[in-house]
Amino acid sequence: MRQRPPLLAAAMAALWSLTAAAGHAQVVENPCAGAPVRPRAVSDYLAATLIFRNTRAPALLPEVLAYRAALDKAKIEDWANLCQYRADDLRLAAGPAAGRRIVFIGDSITELWGLADPAFFSGGRVNRGISGQTTGQILLRFQADVVALHPRAVHILAGTNDLAGNTGPESMVDVHNNIAAMVALAKANGIRVYLASVPPARRFNWRPDLSPAAQVRELNTWLRAFAKAQRVTYVDYYSALTDTTGGLRAELSADGVHPDAAGYRLMAAAVPKD
């Protein structure tokens, strides 16, 4: 075997030692040891402020800031946050299929739905939403959080954070490709697909420089057409939630992006009976 030049060999050895020292490139039994777990106080705060509109809720809790910092740190090693549901995925996969009839995968709009209406996620409905995620991150965990559970159906609600640029600039085609890949994975595994519209939004409070209403409509137009072409079910939340300007109706949201309890009730009514 031809030997590498000494300088190249030295450079590769240095790079390997730096990577190893940083704790990367390891295949371990439990990569999620020490992963952040959302404190109950943070869940209560989100429910009080965003879902139930409690204007007397305390100012931003120190626990919220600490949890956000822990998540930011964890993203360095777990960009797609595969750890959030790993233990529960293993628990569900070992149990009866009736406990995982339909998986709802998405971002904070799906995750907060579980806080707004815990009873909705019973009888085989499984919540796999993660706040802040883009379609690329959701695609990376689709195998673990959906396919490996062998559900009868999957409900995909994603795209808001792509339009906000949460993981950097993307083209609309990139978003389409990520969603198309999720649908292909589901169909290849015999999983029925419910493809949901992105809820309306006139602005994002974490990206006030953007005006996303037109792009939300553009993405939903594609989602509807793609669902028809793929012969999967399109779930139209947008029509029930939007106002005349392309925003989320003020009486259905505290921040213009996430539905409140009333908004989630409208969404629940629109979910097809599986």
Secondary structure as UniProt FT lines:
FT   HELIX           6..21
FT   TURN            22..23
FT   TURN            31..34
FT   HELIX           40..46
FT   HELIX           47..51
FT   TURN            55..56
FT   HELIX           62..74
FT   TURN            75..77
FT   TURN            79..80
FT   TURN            82..85
FT   HELIX           86..93
FT   HELIX           97..100
FT   STRAND          102..106
FT   HELIX           108..116
FT   HELIX           118..120
FT   TURN            123..124
FT   STRAND          125..129
FT   TURN            131..132
FT   HELIX           135..140
FT   HELIX           142..145
FT   HELIX           147..149
FT   STRAND          153..157
FT   HELIX           160..163
FT   TURN            164..167
FT   HELIX           172..188
FT   TURN            189..190
FT   STRAND          192..196
FT   TURN            205..206
FT   TURN            208..209
FT   HELIX           213..230
FT   STRAND          233..235
FT   HELIX           238..241
FT   TURN            244..245
FT   HELIX           250..252
FT   HELIX           261..270
//
